[in-house]
Amino acid sequence: MKSERVNYIRKNMFGKILDIGANQGLLHRMIDDGKMIGLDIVVSNYSKRMVRGSAEKMPFRESSFDTVVAGEVLEHLPHPEKFMRECARVLRSGGIVIISTPNRNALINRLLHKFDCARTSEVDYHRHVFTEEELKTLASKYFNVEEFSYLAYDEIASPEGGGFYFIRKILNSVLPRNLREEMIVKLRKK
């Protein structure tokens, strides 16, 4: 499976890597370099490389990682600013965070009213969905925004997407930036 998201993350990750939300989807399996640590509130296979814990209070020492990856995580957290602060804490100097998250302003999200109702499962529930400006404002408290881009949803971000990924990719390529589905941002620790 080809994925712009996976290619972007692989191209930018380095050093000791922490993958937040690693237990939930395909992303961890596709980017795992055989050494990365996974963190999730739900862990099906405990090991030295898969740790159970909160993204808002990570069970790691300061300056433990060079890269933090959070694919489709930020929107599920009760307190996204705590997450940003924790990322800054566990990152070494010059470390990066790569975040992908839905764009609240996306045309398809507006048409489908995707974020209008809460889900019953805490894992599926989107608590906070950001616009580009809101995400940059949140991140800039702890990080320098190095790169900001948009992607179409794919099987990694939205496994329940119904197979319309090709159409979504085309739609995403012709829409203005602020109406595209998925934001991906690379942040560097200040």
C-alpha positions in Angstrom: 0.0 0.0 0.0 1.4 3.4 -1.0 0.8 6.2 1.4 2.0 9.9 1.2 1.7 9.9 5.0 4.0 7.0 5.5 6.5 8.3 2.9 6.5 11.8 4.6 7.1 10.3 8.1 9.8 7.9 7.0 11.6 10.7 5.1 11.6 13.0 8.2 11.9 10.7 11.2 15.4 10.1 12.8 17.1 8.8 15.8 15.2 7.3 18.7 11.5 7.4 17.7 8.3 7.4 19.8 5.0 6.5 18.0 2.0 7.8 19.9 -1.2 5.7 19.3 0.9 2.8 18.0 -1.5 0.1 18.9 -4.6 1.4 17.0 -3.8 1.3 13.3 -1.6 0.4 10.4 0.7 3.4 10.7 3.0 1.9 13.3 3.5 -1.3 11.4 4.3 0.7 8.2 6.9 3.1 9.8 8.4 0.8 12.4 12.1 0.6 11.9 12.4 -2.3 14.3 13.6 -0.1 17.1 10.9 2.5 17.7 8.9 2.6 20.9 5.1 2.6 20.7 2.8 4.3 23.2 -0.9 3.9 23.5 -3.7 3.8 26.1 -4.7 0.4 24.8 -1.9 -2.1 24.3 -2.6 -5.6 22.9 1.0 -6.9 22.9 3.1 -5.7 25.8 6.9 -5.6 25.1 9.9 -3.4 25.6 8.9 -1.6 22.5 5.1 -1.2 23.2 4.2 0.8 26.3 0.8 1.5 27.8 0.3 5.1 28.8 -1.2 8.5 28.2 0.0 10.9 25.5 -0.8 13.7 27.9 1.5 12.2 30.7 4.1 10.1 29.0 6.0 7.5 31.1 9.4 8.6 29.8 12.3 10.7 31.1 13.0 14.1 29.7 15.0 14.3 26.4 14.4 10.6 25.7 13.6 10.8 21.9 14.6 12.5 18.7 11.3 12.0 16.9 7.7 11.8 18.1 5.1 10.6 15.6 1.4 11.2 16.3 -0.8 10.0 13.4 -4.5 10.6 14.0 -4.1 11.1 17.7 -4.4 14.8 18.5 -8.1 14.9 17.8 -8.8 12.2 20.4 -7.1 13.8 23.3 -9.0 15.7 26.1 -6.1 18.2 26.5 -4.1 18.7 23.3 -1.9 21.4 25.0 -0.8 18.8 27.6 0.2 16.5 24.7 2.3 19.3 23.1 4.0 20.1 26.4 4.8 16.4 27.0 6.2 16.1 23.4 8.5 19.0 24.2 9.6 17.4 27.4 10.5 14.0 26.0 12.2 15.3 22.9 15.9 16.0 22.8 17.2 19.4 21.7 16.5 19.7 17.9 14.0 16.9 18.0 10.9 16.9 15.9 7.2 16.0 16.2 5.2 14.9 13.1 1.5 15.2 13.5 -1.3 14.2 11.1 -4.8 15.2 12.1 -8.2 16.0 10.3 -8.8 19.5 9.1 -12.0 20.9 10.5 -12.5 23.1 7.5 -12.2 20.4 5.0 -15.0 20.3 2.4 -15.7 16.6 2.8 -15.9 17.0 6.5 -18.4 19.8 6.2 -20.5 17.9 3.6 -20.6 14.7 5.7 -20.8 16.4 9.0 -18.1 14.1 10.1 -17.3 15.9 13.4 -20.8 16.9 14.5 -21.5 14.1 16.8 -19.6 12.3 19.5 -19.0 8.6 19.2 -19.7 6.2 22.1 -16.2 4.7 22.1 -13.6 7.0 23.7 -11.0 5.8 21.1 -13.2 6.9 18.2 -14.4 10.1 19.7 -13.0 13.3 18.1 -12.8 15.7 21.0 -10.8 18.5 19.2 -10.6 19.1 15.5 -8.4 21.9 14.4 -8.0 24.3 11.5 -4.6 25.1 10.1 -4.4 28.4 12.1 -5.5 26.7 15.4 -3.0 23.9 15.0 -0.2 26.3 14.3 -1.1 28.4 17.3 -1.2 25.4 19.6 2.1 24.0 18.3 3.9 27.3 18.3 3.8 27.5 22.1 6.4 24.7 22.3 7.7 24.3 18.7 8.8 26.0 15.6 6.5 25.0 12.7 9.0 23.8 10.0 6.6 22.3 7.4 2.8 22.3 7.0 1.0 20.4 4.3 -2.2 18.6 3.5 -3.0 15.0 2.5 -6.1 13.1 1.4 -7.4 10.5 3.8 -6.1 7.0 3.1 -6.5 3.5 4.5 -4.0 4.4 7.3 -5.9 7.5 8.5 -9.4 6.2 7.9 -9.6 2.4 7.5 -13.4 2.7 7.5 -13.3 5.1 4.5 -15.2 2.8 2.2 -12.6 2.5 -0.5 -13.2 6.0 -1.9 -9.5 6.9 -1.4 -8.8 7.5 -5.1 -11.7 9.9 -5.5 -10.7 11.6 -2.2 -7.1 11.9 -3.4 -8.2 13.6 -6.7 -10.6 15.9 -4.8 -7.9 16.8 -2.3 -5.5 17.7 -5.1 -7.8 20.3 -6.7 -9.3 21.9 -3.6 -7.8 25.1 -2.1 -5.5 24.3 0.8 -7.9 25.3 3.6 -10.6 22.8 2.2 -8.3 19.8 2.1 -9.0 16.8 4.4 -5.9 16.0 6.4 -3.2 18.2 7.8 0.3 17.0 8.4 2.8 19.2 10.3 6.5 18.9 11.2 7.5 20.7 14.3 11.0 21.3 15.8 11.6 21.7 19.5 12.4 25.3 20.4 
